[in-house]
Structures are given as structure tokens and as C-alpha cells.
Amino acid sequence: MSLGEPHVKQALDWIVAKLADHPNLKRSELIDEASRKFDLTPTEADFLYRHTEELGKSAPPRGSHS
């Protein structure tokens, strides 16, 4: 599974944009919504769960001004 699949990349971009606008939204709810919106398979949704978790780990803490 990779981001090379257009609908998976579109779903990830949509999730990232939603989180940028509303950082308090639950990722799991966004991924569920993206799964329906972009017609993802369970495997693709699982990929998004793992990938967005990694994004959260690499993001700087909120409110930090480095």
C-alpha cells in the first residue's frame, strides 16, 4: 500500500486539511468519514490509521514556538 494510489492520497490530503482547520477533531472519525467519501477498502483505511498516527508523532507539540 502506498500513497501512489490516487484515492488514498486524496483521502489523506482531505484528512490533513481537516486537521489543519480543526486540530481537535478525532482522527478515527475523520478516517471513517474519508473511507466512505473516497470509497476506501478496509486495508486502505488501516493504512490511513497508521499513516496519520505517524504524522501525529512527527508533528511539533501544539502551542510550541520553536
N, CA, C, O and CB atoms as a CASP TS submission, in Angstrom:
PFRMAT TS
TARGET T0000
AUTHOR 0000-0000-0000
METHOD Language model
MODEL 1
PARENT N/A
ATOM      1  N   MET     1       0.859  -1.171   0.000  1.00  0.00           N
ATOM      2  CA  MET     1       0.000   0.000   0.000  1.00  0.00           C
ATOM      3  C   MET     1       0.901   1.227   0.000  1.00  0.00           C
ATOM      4  O   MET     1       1.875   1.302   0.749  1.00  0.00           O
ATOM      5  CB  MET     1      -0.975   0.002   1.229  1.00  0.00           C
ATOM      6  N   SER     2       0.562   2.174  -0.841  1.00  0.00           N
ATOM      7  CA  SER     2       1.348   3.402  -0.881  1.00  0.00           C
ATOM      8  C   SER     2       0.443   4.578  -1.188  1.00  0.00           C
ATOM      9  O   SER     2      -0.728   4.425  -1.534  1.00  0.00           O
ATOM     10  CB  SER     2       2.476   3.303  -1.924  1.00  0.00           C
ATOM     11  N   LEU     3       1.024   5.750  -1.048  1.00  0.00           N
ATOM     12  CA  LEU     3       0.272   6.964  -1.379  1.00  0.00           C
ATOM     13  C   LEU     3       0.178   7.165  -2.878  1.00  0.00           C
ATOM     14  O   LEU     3      -0.387   8.161  -3.330  1.00  0.00           O
ATOM     15  CB  LEU     3       0.918   8.185  -0.735  1.00  0.00           C
ATOM     16  N   GLY     4       0.719   6.238  -3.662  1.00  0.00           N
ATOM     17  CA  GLY     4       0.645   6.338  -5.103  1.00  0.00           C
ATOM     18  C   GLY     4      -0.751   6.101  -5.646  1.00  0.00           C
ATOM     19  O   GLY     4      -1.039   6.433  -6.796  1.00  0.00           O
ATOM     20  N   GLU     5      -1.624   5.527  -4.822  1.00  0.00           N
ATOM     21  CA  GLU     5      -2.993   5.286  -5.261  1.00  0.00           C
ATOM     22  C   GLU     5      -3.785   6.575  -5.086  1.00  0.00           C
ATOM     23  O   GLU     5      -3.893   7.081  -3.969  1.00  0.00           O
ATOM     24  CB  GLU     5      -3.648   4.110  -4.464  1.00  0.00           C
ATOM     25  N   PRO     6      -4.342   7.119  -6.172  1.00  0.00           N
ATOM     26  CA  PRO     6      -4.942   8.457  -6.130  1.00  0.00           C
ATOM     27  C   PRO     6      -6.003   8.655  -5.050  1.00  0.00           C
ATOM     28  O   PRO     6      -5.998   9.683  -4.375  1.00  0.00           O
ATOM     29  CB  PRO     6      -5.545   8.759  -7.447  1.00  0.00           C
ATOM     30  N   HIS     7      -6.906   7.702  -4.873  1.00  0.00           N
ATOM     31  CA  HIS     7      -7.970   7.915  -3.898  1.00  0.00           C
ATOM     32  C   HIS     7      -7.450   7.871  -2.467  1.00  0.00           C
ATOM     33  O   HIS     7      -8.021   8.508  -1.582  1.00  0.00           O
ATOM     34  CB  HIS     7      -9.060   6.876  -4.082  1.00  0.00           C
ATOM     35  N   VAL     8      -6.366   7.120  -2.229  1.00  0.00           N
ATOM     36  CA  VAL     8      -5.765   7.093  -0.893  1.00  0.00           C
ATOM     37  C   VAL     8      -5.079   8.423  -0.614  1.00  0.00           C
ATOM     38  O   VAL     8      -5.202   8.969   0.482  1.00  0.00           O
ATOM     39  CB  VAL     8      -4.755   5.923  -0.761  1.00  0.00           C
ATOM     40  N   LYS     9      -4.359   8.944  -1.599  1.00  0.00           N
ATOM     41  CA  LYS     9      -3.699  10.246  -1.433  1.00  0.00           C
ATOM     42  C   LYS     9      -4.738  11.346  -1.250  1.00  0.00           C
ATOM     43  O   LYS     9      -4.557  12.231  -0.414  1.00  0.00           O
ATOM     44  CB  LYS     9      -2.796  10.562  -2.649  1.00  0.00           C
ATOM     45  N   GLN    10      -5.818  11.303  -2.015  1.00  0.00           N
ATOM     46  CA  GLN    10      -6.876  12.298  -1.860  1.00  0.00           C
ATOM     47  C   GLN    10      -7.480  12.240  -0.461  1.00  0.00           C
ATOM     48  O   GLN    10      -7.743  13.274   0.152  1.00  0.00           O
ATOM     49  CB  GLN    10      -7.967  12.088  -2.915  1.00  0.00           C
ATOM     50  N   ALA    11      -7.695  11.041   0.032  1.00  0.00           N
ATOM     51  CA  ALA    11      -8.254  10.863   1.371  1.00  0.00           C
ATOM     52  C   ALA    11      -7.293  11.416   2.424  1.00  0.00           C
ATOM     53  O   ALA    11      -7.721  12.101   3.353  1.00  0.00           O
ATOM     54  CB  ALA    11      -8.550   9.371   1.642  1.00  0.00           C
ATOM     55  N   LEU    12      -6.013  11.126   2.286  1.00  0.00           N
ATOM     56  CA  LEU    12      -5.027  11.626   3.241  1.00  0.00           C
ATOM     57  C   LEU    12      -4.956  13.149   3.191  1.00  0.00           C
ATOM     58  O   LEU    12      -4.914  13.801   4.234  1.00  0.00           O
ATOM     59  CB  LEU    12      -3.644  11.018   2.956  1.00  0.00           C
ATOM     60  N   ASP    13      -4.942  13.717   1.996  1.00  0.00           N
ATOM     61  CA  ASP    13      -4.919  15.175   1.857  1.00  0.00           C
ATOM     62  C   ASP    13      -6.144  15.802   2.504  1.00  0.00           C
ATOM     63  O   ASP    13      -6.042  16.842   3.155  1.00  0.00           O
ATOM     64  CB  ASP    13      -4.845  15.573   0.380  1.00  0.00           C
ATOM     65  N   TRP    14      -7.299  15.174   2.328  1.00  0.00           N
ATOM     66  CA  TRP    14      -8.547  15.665   2.912  1.00  0.00           C
ATOM     67  C   TRP    14      -8.467  15.636   4.435  1.00  0.00           C
ATOM     68  O   TRP    14      -8.866  16.593   5.099  1.00  0.00           O
ATOM     69  CB  TRP    14      -9.744  14.826   2.423  1.00  0.00           C
ATOM     70  N   ILE    15      -7.947  14.528   4.992  1.00  0.00           N
ATOM     71  CA  ILE    15      -7.812  14.398   6.442  1.00  0.00           C
ATOM     72  C   ILE    15      -6.848  15.448   6.988  1.00  0.00           C
ATOM     73  O   ILE    15      -7.150  16.107   7.984  1.00  0.00           O
ATOM     74  CB  ILE    15      -7.329  12.984   6.814  1.00  0.00           C
ATOM     75  N   VAL    16      -5.702  15.607   6.350  1.00  0.00           N
ATOM     76  CA  VAL    16      -4.703  16.585   6.798  1.00  0.00           C
ATOM     77  C   VAL    16      -5.289  17.999   6.770  1.00  0.00           C
ATOM     78  O   VAL    16      -5.060  18.787   7.689  1.00  0.00           O
ATOM     79  CB  VAL    16      -3.434  16.512   5.911  1.00  0.00           C
ATOM     80  N   ALA    17      -6.039  18.316   5.721  1.00  0.00           N
ATOM     81  CA  ALA    17      -6.661  19.644   5.630  1.00  0.00           C
ATOM     82  C   ALA    17      -7.682  19.849   6.749  1.00  0.00           C
ATOM     83  O   ALA    17      -7.736  20.918   7.357  1.00  0.00           O
ATOM     84  CB  ALA    17      -7.340  19.827   4.257  1.00  0.00           C
ATOM     85  N   LYS    18      -8.486  18.827   7.016  1.00  0.00           N
ATOM     86  CA  LYS    18      -9.477  18.920   8.100  1.00  0.00           C
ATOM     87  C   LYS    18      -8.786  19.125   9.438  1.00  0.00           C
ATOM     88  O   LYS    18      -9.229  19.943  10.245  1.00  0.00           O
ATOM     89  CB  LYS    18     -10.355  17.654   8.149  1.00  0.00           C
ATOM     90  N   LEU    19      -7.704  18.391   9.682  1.00  0.00           N
ATOM     91  CA  LEU    19      -6.980  18.527  10.941  1.00  0.00           C
ATOM     92  C   LEU    19      -6.294  19.888  11.056  1.00  0.00           C
ATOM     93  O   LEU    19      -6.173  20.429  12.155  1.00  0.00           O
ATOM     94  CB  LEU    19      -5.950  17.413  11.074  1.00  0.00           C
ATOM     95  N   ALA    20      -5.848  20.438   9.935  1.00  0.00           N
ATOM     96  CA  ALA    20      -5.221  21.760   9.965  1.00  0.00           C
ATOM     97  C   ALA    20      -6.243  22.820  10.378  1.00  0.00           C
ATOM     98  O   ALA    20      -5.922  23.742  11.128  1.00  0.00           O
ATOM     99  CB  ALA    20      -4.611  22.106   8.585  1.00  0.00           C
ATOM    100  N   ASP    21      -7.467  22.685   9.886  1.00  0.00           N
ATOM    101  CA  ASP    21      -8.526  23.640  10.213  1.00  0.00           C
ATOM    102  C   ASP    21      -9.113  23.397  11.598  1.00  0.00           C
ATOM    103  O   ASP    21      -9.502  24.340  12.288  1.00  0.00           O
ATOM    104  CB  ASP    21      -9.626  23.572   9.174  1.00  0.00           C
ATOM    105  N   HIS    22      -9.176  22.132  12.000  1.00  0.00           N
ATOM    106  CA  HIS    22      -9.823  21.746  13.265  1.00  0.00           C
ATOM    107  C   HIS    22      -8.966  20.691  13.962  1.00  0.00           C
ATOM    108  O   HIS    22      -9.293  19.506  13.902  1.00  0.00           O
ATOM    109  CB  HIS    22     -11.274  21.203  13.016  1.00  0.00           C
ATOM    110  N   PRO    23      -7.877  21.093  14.621  1.00  0.00           N
ATOM    111  CA  PRO    23      -6.941  20.125  15.203  1.00  0.00           C
ATOM    112  C   PRO    23      -7.533  19.247  16.304  1.00  0.00           C
ATOM    113  O   PRO    23      -6.938  18.230  16.659  1.00  0.00           O
ATOM    114  CB  PRO    23      -5.765  20.850  15.751  1.00  0.00           C
ATOM    115  N   ASN    24      -8.672  19.612  16.841  1.00  0.00           N
ATOM    116  CA  ASN    24      -9.266  18.813  17.914  1.00  0.00           C
ATOM    117  C   ASN    24     -10.176  17.698  17.404  1.00  0.00           C
ATOM    118  O   ASN    24     -10.697  16.918  18.201  1.00  0.00           O
ATOM    119  CB  ASN    24     -10.044  19.706  18.836  1.00  0.00           C
ATOM    120  N   LEU    25     -10.374  17.613  16.091  1.00  0.00           N
ATOM    121  CA  LEU    25     -11.195  16.534  15.548  1.00  0.00           C
ATOM    122  C   LEU    25     -10.511  15.194  15.790  1.00  0.00           C
ATOM    123  O   LEU    25      -9.283  15.105  15.807  1.00  0.00           O
ATOM    124  CB  LEU    25     -11.454  16.746  14.038  1.00  0.00           C
ATOM    125  N   LYS    26     -11.311  14.162  15.974  1.00  0.00           N
ATOM    126  CA  LYS    26     -10.763  12.822  16.189  1.00  0.00           C
ATOM    127  C   LYS    26     -10.348  12.223  14.851  1.00  0.00           C
ATOM    128  O   LYS    26     -11.127  12.185  13.899  1.00  0.00           O
ATOM    129  CB  LYS    26     -11.797  11.904  16.902  1.00  0.00           C
ATOM    130  N   ARG    27      -9.121  11.764  14.802  1.00  0.00           N
ATOM    131  CA  ARG    27      -8.605  11.170  13.565  1.00  0.00           C
ATOM    132  C   ARG    27      -9.428   9.964  13.153  1.00  0.00           C
ATOM    133  O   ARG    27      -9.680   9.760  11.966  1.00  0.00           O
ATOM    134  CB  ARG    27      -7.139  10.768  13.733  1.00  0.00           C
ATOM    135  N   SER    28      -9.848   9.164  14.119  1.00  0.00           N
ATOM    136  CA  SER    28     -10.608   7.953  13.782  1.00  0.00           C
ATOM    137  C   SER    28     -11.915   8.305  13.085  1.00  0.00           C
ATOM    138  O   SER    28     -12.319   7.620  12.146  1.00  0.00           O
ATOM    139  CB  SER    28     -10.894   7.127  15.047  1.00  0.00           C
ATOM    140  N   GLU    29     -12.581   9.367  13.535  1.00  0.00           N
ATOM    141  CA  GLU    29     -13.834   9.782  12.893  1.00  0.00           C
ATOM    142  C   GLU    29     -13.577  10.329  11.497  1.00  0.00           C
ATOM    143  O   GLU    29     -14.359  10.090  10.576  1.00  0.00           O
ATOM    144  CB  GLU    29     -14.552  10.836  13.745  1.00  0.00           C
ATOM    145  N   LEU    30     -12.475  11.067  11.341  1.00  0.00           N
ATOM    146  CA  LEU    30     -12.125  11.589  10.015  1.00  0.00           C
ATOM    147  C   LEU    30     -11.801  10.447   9.048  1.00  0.00           C
ATOM    148  O   LEU    30     -12.197  10.483   7.883  1.00  0.00           O
ATOM    149  CB  LEU    30     -10.924  12.556  10.116  1.00  0.00           C
ATOM    150  N   ILE    31     -11.088   9.446   9.532  1.00  0.00           N
ATOM    151  CA  ILE    31     -10.735   8.319   8.669  1.00  0.00           C
ATOM    152  C   ILE    31     -11.985   7.533   8.290  1.00  0.00           C
ATOM    153  O   ILE    31     -12.117   7.093   7.149  1.00  0.00           O
ATOM    154  CB  ILE    31      -9.712   7.396   9.367  1.00  0.00           C
ATOM    155  N   ASP    32     -12.896   7.356   9.232  1.00  0.00           N
ATOM    156  CA  ASP    32     -14.161   6.687   8.901  1.00  0.00           C
ATOM    157  C   ASP    32     -14.918   7.470   7.835  1.00  0.00           C
ATOM    158  O   ASP    32     -15.445   6.886   6.888  1.00  0.00           O
ATOM    159  CB  ASP    32     -15.038   6.523  10.163  1.00  0.00           C
ATOM    160  N   GLU    33     -14.971   8.795   7.990  1.00  0.00           N
ATOM    161  CA  GLU    33     -15.673   9.626   7.007  1.00  0.00           C
ATOM    162  C   GLU    33     -14.960   9.578   5.654  1.00  0.00           C
ATOM    163  O   GLU    33     -15.605   9.481   4.610  1.00  0.00           O
ATOM    164  CB  GLU    33     -15.776  11.085   7.505  1.00  0.00           C
ATOM    165  N   ALA    34     -13.630   9.647   5.678  1.00  0.00           N
ATOM    166  CA  ALA    34     -12.855   9.582   4.435  1.00  0.00           C
ATOM    167  C   ALA    34     -13.044   8.233   3.745  1.00  0.00           C
ATOM    168  O   ALA    34     -13.083   8.157   2.517  1.00  0.00           O
ATOM    169  CB  ALA    34     -11.362   9.824   4.718  1.00  0.00           C
ATOM    170  N   SER    35     -13.162   7.175   4.540  1.00  0.00           N
ATOM    171  CA  SER    35     -13.361   5.836   3.965  1.00  0.00           C
ATOM    172  C   SER    35     -14.634   5.779   3.145  1.00  0.00           C
ATOM    173  O   SER    35     -14.671   5.178   2.071  1.00  0.00           O
ATOM    174  CB  SER    35     -13.406   4.775   5.067  1.00  0.00           C
ATOM    175  N   ARG    36     -15.677   6.411   3.664  1.00  0.00           N
ATOM    176  CA  ARG    36     -16.947   6.444   2.918  1.00  0.00           C
ATOM    177  C   ARG    36     -16.854   7.407   1.730  1.00  0.00           C
ATOM    178  O   ARG    36     -17.277   7.081   0.621  1.00  0.00           O
ATOM    179  CB  ARG    36     -18.115   6.861   3.851  1.00  0.00           C
ATOM    180  N   LYS    37     -16.304   8.580   1.973  1.00  0.00           N
ATOM    181  CA  LYS    37     -16.233   9.629   0.941  1.00  0.00           C
ATOM    182  C   LYS    37     -15.396   9.191  -0.268  1.00  0.00           C
ATOM    183  O   LYS    37     -15.754   9.469  -1.413  1.00  0.00           O
ATOM    184  CB  LYS    37     -15.643  10.913   1.537  1.00  0.00           C
ATOM    185  N   PHE    38     -14.282   8.508   0.000  1.00  0.00           N
ATOM    186  CA  PHE    38     -13.359   8.122  -1.074  1.00  0.00           C
ATOM    187  C   PHE    38     -13.441   6.632  -1.412  1.00  0.00           C
ATOM    188  O   PHE    38     -12.608   6.116  -2.157  1.00  0.00           O
ATOM    189  CB  PHE    38     -11.935   8.476  -0.680  1.00  0.00           C
ATOM    190  N   ASP    39     -14.450   5.939  -0.861  1.00  0.00           N
ATOM    191  CA  ASP    39     -14.710   4.530  -1.167  1.00  0.00           C
ATOM    192  C   ASP    39     -13.463   3.668  -0.955  1.00  0.00           C
ATOM    193  O   ASP    39     -13.037   2.945  -1.855  1.00  0.00           O
ATOM    194  CB  ASP    39     -15.204   4.385  -2.608  1.00  0.00           C
ATOM    195  N   LEU    40     -12.884   3.756   0.249  1.00  0.00           N
ATOM    196  CA  LEU    40     -11.669   3.022   0.559  1.00  0.00           C
ATOM    197  C   LEU    40     -11.997   1.612   1.041  1.00  0.00           C
ATOM    198  O   LEU    40     -13.048   1.366   1.633  1.00  0.00           O
ATOM    199  CB  LEU    40     -10.852   3.768   1.614  1.00  0.00           C
ATOM    200  N   THR    41     -11.083   0.707   0.777  1.00  0.00           N
ATOM    201  CA  THR    41     -11.196  -0.643   1.311  1.00  0.00           C
ATOM    202  C   THR    41     -10.762  -0.621   2.778  1.00  0.00           C
ATOM    203  O   THR    41     -10.124   0.337   3.215  1.00  0.00           O
ATOM    204  CB  THR    41     -10.335  -1.653   0.480  1.00  0.00           C
ATOM    205  N   PRO    42     -11.097  -1.659   3.540  1.00  0.00           N
ATOM    206  CA  PRO    42     -10.616  -1.723   4.927  1.00  0.00           C
ATOM    207  C   PRO    42      -9.084  -1.662   5.027  1.00  0.00           C
ATOM    208  O   PRO    42      -8.544  -1.072   5.963  1.00  0.00           O
ATOM    209  CB  PRO    42     -11.118  -3.003   5.586  1.00  0.00           C
ATOM    210  N   THR    43      -8.404  -2.260   4.081  1.00  0.00           N
ATOM    211  CA  THR    43      -6.937  -2.225   4.083  1.00  0.00           C
ATOM    212  C   THR    43      -6.430  -0.799   3.869  1.00  0.00           C
ATOM    213  O   THR    43      -5.473  -0.372   4.514  1.00  0.00           O
ATOM    214  CB  THR    43      -6.371  -3.161   2.991  1.00  0.00           C
ATOM    215  N   GLU    44      -7.071  -0.070   2.966  1.00  0.00           N
ATOM    216  CA  GLU    44      -6.675   1.316   2.717  1.00  0.00           C
ATOM    217  C   GLU    44      -6.965   2.192   3.936  1.00  0.00           C
ATOM    218  O   GLU    44      -6.172   3.071   4.272  1.00  0.00           O
ATOM    219  CB  GLU    44      -7.405   1.869   1.481  1.00  0.00           C
ATOM    220  N   ALA    45      -8.096   1.955   4.597  1.00  0.00           N
ATOM    221  CA  ALA    45      -8.421   2.711   5.804  1.00  0.00           C
ATOM    222  C   ALA    45      -7.396   2.423   6.896  1.00  0.00           C
ATOM    223  O   ALA    45      -6.977   3.335   7.609  1.00  0.00           O
ATOM    224  CB  ALA    45      -9.844   2.368   6.296  1.00  0.00           C
ATOM    225  N   ASP    46      -6.989   1.164   7.030  1.00  0.00           N
ATOM    226  CA  ASP    46      -5.974   0.794   8.012  1.00  0.00           C
ATOM    227  C   ASP    46      -4.659   1.506   7.711  1.00  0.00           C
ATOM    228  O   ASP    46      -3.970   1.957   8.626  1.00  0.00           O
ATOM    229  CB  ASP    46      -5.766  -0.734   8.028  1.00  0.00           C
ATOM    230  N   PHE    47      -4.315   1.607   6.451  1.00  0.00           N
ATOM    231  CA  PHE    47      -3.114   2.331   6.041  1.00  0.00           C
ATOM    232  C   PHE    47      -3.210   3.785   6.514  1.00  0.00           C
ATOM    233  O   PHE    47      -2.232   4.333   7.022  1.00  0.00           O
ATOM    234  CB  PHE    47      -2.927   2.265   4.495  1.00  0.00           C
ATOM    235  N   LEU    48      -4.374   4.408   6.351  1.00  0.00           N
ATOM    236  CA  LEU    48      -4.540   5.795   6.793  1.00  0.00           C
ATOM    237  C   LEU    48      -4.417   5.913   8.307  1.00  0.00           C
ATOM    238  O   LEU    48      -3.832   6.875   8.806  1.00  0.00           O
ATOM    239  CB  LEU    48      -5.895   6.341   6.335  1.00  0.00           C
ATOM    240  N   TYR    49      -4.962   4.948   9.043  1.00  0.00           N
ATOM    241  CA  TYR    49      -4.812   4.968  10.505  1.00  0.00           C
ATOM    242  C   TYR    49      -3.333   4.980  10.879  1.00  0.00           C
ATOM    243  O   TYR    49      -2.900   5.788  11.701  1.00  0.00           O
ATOM    244  CB  TYR    49      -5.521   3.743  11.150  1.00  0.00           C
ATOM    245  N   ARG    50      -2.563   4.082  10.272  1.00  0.00           N
ATOM    246  CA  ARG    50      -1.127   4.008  10.589  1.00  0.00           C
ATOM    247  C   ARG    50      -0.402   5.268  10.143  1.00  0.00           C
ATOM    248  O   ARG    50       0.437   5.795  10.873  1.00  0.00           O
ATOM    249  CB  ARG    50      -0.490   2.777   9.925  1.00  0.00           C
ATOM    250  N   HIS    51      -0.721   5.750   8.957  1.00  0.00           N
ATOM    251  CA  HIS    51      -0.007   6.908   8.413  1.00  0.00           C
ATOM    252  C   HIS    51      -0.324   8.183   9.205  1.00  0.00           C
ATOM    253  O   HIS    51       0.580   8.974   9.473  1.00  0.00           O
ATOM    254  CB  HIS    51      -0.369   7.105   6.933  1.00  0.00           C
ATOM    255  N   THR    52      -1.572   8.393   9.576  1.00  0.00           N
ATOM    256  CA  THR    52      -1.909   9.601  10.331  1.00  0.00           C
ATOM    257  C   THR    52      -1.363   9.521  11.750  1.00  0.00           C
ATOM    258  O   THR    52      -1.078  10.553  12.357  1.00  0.00           O
ATOM    259  CB  THR    52      -3.431   9.812  10.362  1.00  0.00           C
ATOM    260  N   GLU    53      -1.213   8.317  12.289  1.00  0.00           N
ATOM    261  CA  GLU    53      -0.587   8.168  13.601  1.00  0.00           C
ATOM    262  C   GLU    53       0.871   8.611  13.525  1.00  0.00           C
ATOM    263  O   GLU    53       1.363   9.284  14.429  1.00  0.00           O
ATOM    264  CB  GLU    53      -0.687   6.702  14.101  1.00  0.00           C
ATOM    265  N   GLU    54       1.557   8.238  12.455  1.00  0.00           N
ATOM    266  CA  GLU    54       2.949   8.649  12.262  1.00  0.00           C
ATOM    267  C   GLU    54       3.047  10.166  12.096  1.00  0.00           C
ATOM    268  O   GLU    54       3.985  10.784  12.599  1.00  0.00           O
ATOM    269  CB  GLU    54       3.556   7.940  11.035  1.00  0.00           C
ATOM    270  N   LEU    55       2.089  10.764  11.398  1.00  0.00           N
ATOM    271  CA  LEU    55       2.083  12.218  11.242  1.00  0.00           C
ATOM    272  C   LEU    55       1.953  12.895  12.596  1.00  0.00           C
ATOM    273  O   LEU    55       2.625  13.892  12.861  1.00  0.00           O
ATOM    274  CB  LEU    55       0.941  12.662  10.313  1.00  0.00           C
ATOM    275  N   GLY    56       1.099  12.363  13.448  1.00  0.00           N
ATOM    276  CA  GLY    56       0.893  12.926  14.775  1.00  0.00           C
ATOM    277  C   GLY    56       2.162  12.854  15.622  1.00  0.00           C
ATOM    278  O   GLY    56       2.437  13.757  16.411  1.00  0.00           O
ATOM    279  N   LYS    57       2.923  11.792  15.458  1.00  0.00           N
ATOM    280  CA  LYS    57       4.166  11.634  16.219  1.00  0.00           C
ATOM    281  C   LYS    57       5.251  12.607  15.744  1.00  0.00           C
ATOM    282  O   LYS    57       6.086  13.045  16.535  1.00  0.00           O
ATOM    283  CB  LYS    57       4.674  10.193  16.102  1.00  0.00           C
ATOM    284  N   SER    58       5.235  12.939  14.456  1.00  0.00           N
ATOM    285  CA  SER    58       6.283  13.804  13.915  1.00  0.00           C
ATOM    286  C   SER    58       5.917  15.289  14.006  1.00  0.00           C
ATOM    287  O   SER    58       6.765  16.155  13.792  1.00  0.00           O
ATOM    288  CB  SER    58       6.563  13.431  12.468  1.00  0.00           C
ATOM    289  N   ALA    59       4.655  15.577  14.322  1.00  0.00           N
ATOM    290  CA  ALA    59       4.231  16.977  14.415  1.00  0.00           C
ATOM    291  C   ALA    59       4.741  17.581  15.715  1.00  0.00           C
ATOM    292  O   ALA    59       4.796  16.895  16.735  1.00  0.00           O
ATOM    293  CB  ALA    59       2.686  17.097  14.330  1.00  0.00           C
ATOM    294  N   PRO    60       5.116  18.864  15.690  1.00  0.00           N
ATOM    295  CA  PRO    60       5.547  19.518  16.932  1.00  0.00           C
ATOM    296  C   PRO    60       4.368  19.665  17.875  1.00  0.00           C
ATOM    297  O   PRO    60       3.229  19.767  17.420  1.00  0.00           O
ATOM    298  CB  PRO    60       6.176  20.901  16.641  1.00  0.00           C
ATOM    299  N   PRO    61       4.613  19.677  19.182  1.00  0.00           N
ATOM    300  CA  PRO    61       3.509  19.850  20.123  1.00  0.00           C
ATOM    301  C   PRO    61       2.762  21.148  19.859  1.00  0.00           C
ATOM    302  O   PRO    61       3.362  22.164  19.509  1.00  0.00           O
ATOM    303  CB  PRO    61       4.023  19.825  21.560  1.00  0.00           C
ATOM    304  N   ARG    62       1.462  21.102  20.030  1.00  0.00           N
ATOM    305  CA  ARG    62       0.661  22.315  19.818  1.00  0.00           C
ATOM    306  C   ARG    62       1.059  23.373  20.820  1.00  0.00           C
ATOM    307  O   ARG    62       1.296  23.093  21.995  1.00  0.00           O
ATOM    308  CB  ARG    62      -0.848  22.014  19.929  1.00  0.00           C
ATOM    309  N   GLY    63       1.125  24.604  20.322  1.00  0.00           N
ATOM    310  CA  GLY    63       1.446  25.715  21.201  1.00  0.00           C
ATOM    311  C   GLY    63       2.949  25.935  21.349  1.00  0.00           C
ATOM    312  O   GLY    63       3.372  26.884  22.010  1.00  0.00           O
ATOM    313  N   SER    64       3.761  25.063  20.740  1.00  0.00           N
ATOM    314  CA  SER    64       5.211  25.262  20.850  1.00  0.00           C
ATOM    315  C   SER    64       5.654  26.238  19.775  1.00  0.00           C
ATOM    316  O   SER    64       5.185  26.187  18.638  1.00  0.00           O
ATOM    317  CB  SER    64       5.982  23.912  20.721  1.00  0.00           C
ATOM    318  N   HIS    65       6.539  27.104  20.141  1.00  0.00           N
ATOM    319  CA  HIS    65       7.033  28.119  19.203  1.00  0.00           C
ATOM    320  C   HIS    65       8.530  27.924  19.036  1.00  0.00           C
ATOM    321  O   HIS    65       9.332  28.665  19.606  1.00  0.00           O
ATOM    322  CB  HIS    65       6.710  29.571  19.701  1.00  0.00           C
ATOM    323  N   SER    66       8.898  26.926  18.254  1.00  0.00           N
ATOM    324  CA  SER    66      10.321  26.615  18.068  1.00  0.00           C
ATOM    325  C   SER    66      10.948  27.531  17.075  1.00  0.00           C
ATOM    326  O   SER    66      12.141  27.414  16.794  1.00  0.00           O
ATOM    327  CB  SER    66      10.511  25.187  17.626  1.00  0.00           C
TER
END
